[in-house]
């Protein structure tokens, strides 16, 4: 009985330790990605994404596939100032085979507190960002004022999208 118990503890500890390592690796990738943007390092930034990566921005029209996001972003990086996001907190989750991770994070940005969330895939032993969603965090007591602020533009965009 004691041997079986210790074997169980060993296996559990080993797999838990591996998951913690994977979470640490994901955190390092996300921190490096945000740092690359803050330092306007275009190649480092996009090398941390999959070739088919997606970036969803704060504007309803911003659903950037990788090549389009590169084209949009290049002028900002070329000017030496892209954007500066730093994580205030981050939660990372990893699947049991440790080749897929998802996360959510609160960010300190030029837009004040934002939320990022996304998915990473392990490709050839390296974690790559496959999908990222950025949203502006709005306090619940400010939502009605925000709705009023964006009512007209959202109505126009809704009509346009429904027409397609």
N, C-alpha and C positions, 0 to 999 in steps of 0.2 A: 504494500500500500504506500509506504513512504517513497519508494523508488518511482512509482507511477505519479505521485503528487509532485515530486521534484522535477520529473520529466515534463509534466504539464506546465509548471512554473517556468522552466527553462524555455520551452517552446513559446509560451505566451510572452515572456520577457524579450526573447529574440525578435519575434514579429513586431512587438510594440516598439522596440528600439529601431527596427528598420523603418517603420512608418514615421517615427520621429525624424530619422535621417532624411527621408523623402520630403517631409514638411519643411525641414531646414533648407533643403536644396531649392524647393519652390520659393520660399521666402527670399533666398539669395537672388534667384532669377528676377523676382518682382522688384526687389530693391535695386538691382543692377539696371533693370529696364527703366524705372523712374529716374535713376541717376543719369542714364544715357540721354534721356530727354532734357533734363535740367542742364546738362553739359553740351547739348546740341550735337551729340555724337550719333549721326544718322545711321551709320553702318552697325554700330553696337546695338542701337535700339531695334532695328529691323532684323538683325541676326538672332535676336531673342524671340522672334515670332516665327510661326510656321509659314511656309511659302503660300499657304491658302488662308492665312490668319485674317480675322475680322476684328474691326474696331468700331464699336457703336458709341457715338458721341452724345453729347447732351442735347443737341438739336434733333428734332424729330426726323430731319432729312439726312442725318449722319449715320449711314450704315455703310461703312467703308470696307470693301474687300481689299486685300493686301496691296495690290498694285495701285489702286485708286487712292488708298491711304498714303502710300509713299509719295505719290504725285502731289497730293494736297499738302503733306507735311514738309516736303523738301524745301520750299522757300523759307519756312520758319527755321529749320535746322541750318540752312545756308546763311541766315542772318545772325547765327550764333545764339539764338534765343528761341527755344521751342516752348516747352511748358515745364513747370516745376511742381511735381506732386510728391509729397512724402507721407508715408503711412503713419496714421495715428494708432490704428489697430488693424489686425488682419487675422482672419480665421481660415485655416487651410485644411482641406479634407482630401484624402488619398484613397483610391480604390485598393482592393486586396492584392491585385497583381502589381501595384505600384507603377503603372504606366499611364495613369490618368489622374489628374487632380483638379479640384475646383476650389474657389476661394471667394471671400468677400472682404472688402477693406474699407475703412474710413480714411479719407485723405485730407491733408492740409494742402490747399491749392490757392491760386490767384482768384478763384471763384468762391473762396472760403471752403467750408466742409463739403466734400463730395463723397460719393460712394462709388467704388469700383468693384466689379465682380467679373469672374472669368473662368476659363478652362485652360489647363495646360496638358500637353501630351508629351510623353517621353519618346523621343525619336533618336535612334542610334545612341542611346545612353544619356541624352541631354534633354532637359526639360525645355519645352518651347511653348510660348503663349499662342493658343489657337483661336481664342475668342475673348474679347475684353469689352465690358460695358461700363461706361462712365455715366453717372447721373448726379445731378445737383441735389443735395439733401435739403429738403424743405421742412422746417418745423411744422407740425400739424396745425398749430394756431395761425400759421401764415398761408395755408393752402388756399383759402378763399380769395385772398388778395392776389395770389399768384394766378389763380384761375381767371380773375377779372383782367389781369395784365395781359394774359396770352389768349384771351377769348377770340379776338378778331383774327389773329394770325392762325390759330388752330382751326377756326371755322373754314378759312380759305384752304388750308392744307387738307382738311378732311374732305371738302368738296372735290379737290383735285385728285386725291387718292381713290375716292369712290367712283370717279369717272373712268378710272382705268380698269 
